[in-house]
Amino acid sequence: MRAVRDVQCPMRIRDTRQTRRTARARPLCVLAAVLCVVAACSATPRSAASRAARTDLSWAEVPVFGLAPETIAVIDGDVFVGGATADGSGPALDRIGGALSAVPIRLAPSEPYARTGRLTSIAGDGTRLYLIGVRTGGAHDNPRWTVWDGPEGGPVTSRPQEFFTFGGHDAGPLLATVVVDGSPVVVGSRGGQHGSDAAIYTRSGTTWTAAADVDQRARSRASAVLGFGAVTAHASRILIAGDAVDTTDGIRQAPVLFIGRVGGPWQMVVLPVPPSTARGHLSRATSVSCADDVCWVAGWSGGRPMAWSVAVTDEPVSVVLDAHILPGEEPTGTDPVAVVTVAGGVPVVFPNAREPGTVVGCPDGWRTGGSPAEPVTAAAAAGQTLYAISGHPGRISAAALAGC
């Protein structure tokens, strides 16, 4: 597995008692094994579940009548929420305006699955919106993906694609559309010889095409089966949070961050976890969000929520600055998905732990606050205002981030 040369780790793992330092590169140590963190890289941290200071977060539900929210995006300060109609009969899209009022945006579906599906992704370049929709159907009840674009004020139109563009025997899920260097890119995965491979789709006019030259480091191989969970963009880079399962010596899972460019090289950054949390538990990255030159990744390892800060540089290897064990205990009988966003320059993590809560990376340390009562499935921030979609069917709540 080639990640031995491509991945580096931080000098230490930190818990929530420690002050988050200004993001900067630190001396690095090369991993001695493919999917494990050598003991010299960090001391095992003590539990920090009860020691984080509190921050005031008061959540209020945002009325979006006729819409069951599933996805949210902030584009140039404007908040867009998408999902399905309240009765589940078709897609719906709203813009959240002043006084948290929702304004519907007209959709123009031009194919059967677009008319009856739901929206799962929203992206935009400040002028146009790019959407992904899905509905299961066909003889095998497989996901049928639709892609949309149009002006921010609507109508946003679905663009029919040839069946095998997003479908076929090796079809995998589409994570989201991201805007890279001003152009929309659809990111997902497809089945490969050894497991899932990253899939990148670009468009010409309204026709989408899968890139055939995704780097081998973003493809499963006999020694490592890869998983892809969430995606964001940072300038010309695409960042995918996921995991890698090392099959060479038993089964070991590691949280990873894939970083690459359209048509360019990729790297797989193995995110460090303390040995005490990595044994016998799921260990994966589930969300990623960026601000300036630092991106934040959230996930779970060994039954504990984690957050990592990664400096996205022009160097061949991006730098993991810190790894943090966050407060929260693993919920019983579920596979938790931590969600991260950045508000006012600081990371905000929804661990979806046994007890609902929000963890905020303030300059003087991590703080905990309230969160919606149900698990958070998507989050975004406009300035100091946090937005979170929670529960099934979804509802959207907002809170002002203050005192950080």
N, C-alpha and C positions, 0 to 999 in steps of 0.2 A: 504494500500500500504506500503510495507516494507521499502521504501526509507527513511522514517523518521529517522531510526537508522543508515542508511548506508551513508548518504550524509551530508557533511559539507560545510560551505561557508566562504569566506574570510572576513576580517574585513572591507574592503572598495573596492569600484569600482573607477577606475581611468580613466581620460580622457588623450588625447595626450599631454597636457601641462606638465604632470608629468613625471619625470625620471623613467624609468623602473629599478627597483631594482634587485640586484643579487638574483636569485631564491633561496628562503629559506622558510621553514615552518614558519607560523605565528600562533598566537592563533586563534582558530576556534570557531565558534558558531554553534550549531546544529539547523537545520531548524525546525521551529515550525509547519510548514505545509508542505504538501507533495510536491507541485509543485509551491511554491512561495518563495520569499526571504523576510524575515522580515525586517522592516524598520531599525532596529538597526544595521543591518549588513553594511549599507552603506548610505552615503548621496547621494542625486540625483546629478549627475554631470552636469555641464554646457556644452553646445555645444563646440566641439573642431574642428569643420569642417574647420576653416580658420586659425588655430594657429600653425599647425605643420610646422616645418622647412622643407626645400626642400633637396632632395638628387638627384644627377645626375644619371639618368638611361637612356641610349640610346639603344633602341632596334633595332636589325637587324634580318631580316628574314633568317632562315636557310633553304637552298635549299634541299628538300627531294623529288626529282623527282619521280613521279609514286606512291607516298604515300600520302594519306589524313590522317594526324595524329589525333589520338584520345586519346592515353595514353602514358605516359612517365615514365621512372624509371631510377635512377642512382644507379648502382650496383658496389661497389668497385671503384668508380670514372669513370666508363664507362657509357655512356648515351645511352639508348635504347628507340626507339620511335616506337609505333605500331599503327595500324589502319586498313584501307582498301586501296586497290589499288585506283589510281586516278579515275578510271572509275567505282569503286564500285563493281567490279566483284569477289573480294575475299580478304583475309587477306594479310597484308604486315607488315614487321618488318625491321627496320634499326638500325644500330649502328652509332652514331655520332662520327666521328674521329677528327683528327687534322685539323685545319683550317676550322672547322665546316662542314666537308665533310661527307656525308651519305654513308654508305656501307650496301647494302642489306644483310640480313641473310635469308638463305634458310629455307622455311617452307615445311613440309611434311604432308599435310592433308590426313587423312585416312577414311573420312566419308563425305557424301554430305554437311552437314551443315558447316563442317570445311572448305570445299573448297570454299564456297560462302559467308561466314560470314565476320565479322570484328573482330579485337582484341580490347578488352576493359581493359585488365589488364596485366601488366608485373611485375614479381618478379624474384629474383635470389638469390642464395647462394654463388656467386662468382665462381661457376663452371658450374652450370646448370641454365637454364631459365625455368620459369613456367608461362604459359600464360593462359588467359581465352578469348574465342571467343564467339560470339553470332550472330545468325541470326533468324529473325522471320519466321515462317513457320507452316505448318500443317493446319488442317481443321479450326482451330480457330486463326491462325496467331499469335501463342504464341512465346515467345523467346525460342530458342533452343540453349542451352549452350554447349560449347566444352572446354575441358581442354587439355593442351599441355605441353610437357617438352622435353628438349634436351640440348646439350652442347651450351655454349654461342656462339660458332662459327657456330652453325647449323650442321645438320638440326634439327629443332625443330618439333616434331611429335605430332599430335593430338591422344588422347587415347580414343577410344569409351567407353562409359559408358552405363550401363543399364538405360532405359528410366526414371524410377522413381528416379534415383539418384538426378538429378537436375530438373526433370519435375514432372508432375502429377497435380492433382486438387489443391493442396496446394502450388504449386511451387511459389517461389518469386525470385527477382533479385539476382544475384551474384555481390557483391561489388568488390572483388579483391582477389588475392592470396597474402598472406603474409608469410614470413619465420619466424618461431618461434622455437627457440632453434635448428636451423639448418634444420628444416623440413618444407615443404610447407603445408599451411593450407588455404583452401578456405573459405571465410566468405561471408555470404549473409543473406537472410531471407526467411521464409516460413510462410504461413498463418496458424494461430492457432485459437483456439476457440474464442478469443476476438479481434484478430487483428494480426499484424505481430509479429513473434518471431525470435530472432537471430538464424541463422543456421551456424553450424561449420562442415566442412568436412575435414577429414583426409584421407590419402591414405596408402595402402599396395601394394607395387609394382606399378602397374599402375591403380589399382582399387580404386576409391574414395567411401567413406562411410560417411553418415551424422551421427554426434554424437547425441545420444539420451538423453544425460544428461546435456543439457544446463541449467544453473541455472535459477530459476524462475524469478530472477531480470532482466533477459534479454528476458523475454516473456511478451507479452501483457496480461492484465487481465481486469476484469470488471471495475475496477477503473482507469485504465491508459492504453491508446492505444499507443504503441511505434512505432517509426520510426527510420530507420537506413540509414545513408547517405554516410558515407565514413569510411575507416578503415586503420589502420597502425599497426605495431608491434613494441614492445620495449622489447628486451630480451625475457623473457618467457611470456610477457603480450600481449594481443590483445586489441586494443583500437578502439572503434566504436563511431563516432560522429553522433548524431541524435537528436531526440526530444521525449517528452512524453506529451500526451494530457490527462489532468486530467478531468475525466467525472463525478466526484462526486458532484461538485458544479458549474453548468454551464460548459463551455468549456474553459479550460485554457491550453495553450501550453508553455512548458519550453524547453530550449536547454539542452541537457544532453550528458554526455560522459559515455559509458559503458566500463568497464575495467575488464578483466577476463583472465583465462587461459584455455587451452584445458583440458577438464575433471576436471576443478577446479572451485572454487567459482567466482562469478561475483559481481560487484557492479555498481550501477547507480548513478553517480555523477551529481547532478543538478547544472548547471552552473548559477551563479547569474547574474541577470540583474536589472538595476535600475527600480523602479516602473513606472517612466515616459515613458519608452520605451516599456513596456510589455503589455499595454492595447490596445486591438483591432487590434493587428498586429501579423503576423507570428513571432515566436520566436523559432529558432532552430539552432543547430550546423551543419555545412555542410562540414567541412574539419578538418583533424588532422595530425600533423607532429611532430616528436620527435627528440631531440638532447640531448645526455648525459642523465641526470635524469629529464629533464623538457620537457614536451610535450606542444605544442601550438595548440589550437583549434580556429577555426574561424567560424563565423556565422552571423546571423542577428537577431535583436530583436527590435520591435517597429519602423521599418523603418530606423534603424541605424545599420551599420556594427559593429561587436564586435570581440574582441580577448580575449582569456583566457589562462593563463599559469597554468599548472597542474604538480605538482611534483609526479612522479610515484614512490612510495615507497613500501617497504615490509610490511608496516603496513596495518591493515585491511581497512583503509580509506585513499585514496590518497588526497592530499592537493591542493586546489585551491589557488594559490598564489595571483593572481590579475585578475581583469576583466577590460577591456579597451573599451571605446567607441571610434571608429576610425572615421576619416573624411570620408564623403561621404553621399549622399542622395539617398534614394530608387528610383530605376528607375520606370518609369511610366508603369503600366500594366504588370509587370513581377514579378517573384518570384526569387529574387537574390540568387545566391549561391557563397558565399565567399570561396576562395581557399587559403590555407596557405602552405608554405614550410619553411625550415630552411636553410639559406646560411651563411657559416662562423660563425655559432653559434648564429645567430640572426634571429628572425622570419620575414618573408616577406609575407604580406597578399595582395591578389588581391580581393578587396571587390566586384568588379563588380557593382559599384554604377552608378548613373546616368551619372556622368562624369568619364571616364576611368582614373584609377590611381593605383599606388602601394603604400602601406604603410609599412615602414621598421622600426622595433623595434631596433633602435641603442642604444648603452649603455647610451648615453646622452639624450635619448628621442625618440619619434616616429617622423619619417620624411616621407614626401610624395615625390613621383617621378612619372615619366611617365610609361605608360604600353601600350601594344598593344591596338589598337583602338577598337577591338571587345571583347566581354566578354571572360575571361580566363576560360577554362574548366579543365585544368590540369597544374601542375607546378612541377618543381623539381630543385635541385641545385647541381652542382658539384663544390665544393670549393666556390669561389666567383662568379662563373658564374651561372646566373639564366636562366632557360628555361621555356617557357610558351607556351601552346597550346591554341589558341583562334579561335573563329568563327566556322561557319558551312558552308561548309566543313572546317576542321581545317587547320591551318597553325602553324608552330612552329617558335618562335622568341627567341633570346638570348640577354642578357645584362650583363655587368660586374657590380657587386655591389662594389662601391668604395666610399670612404669618409664617412664611417660609423664607 
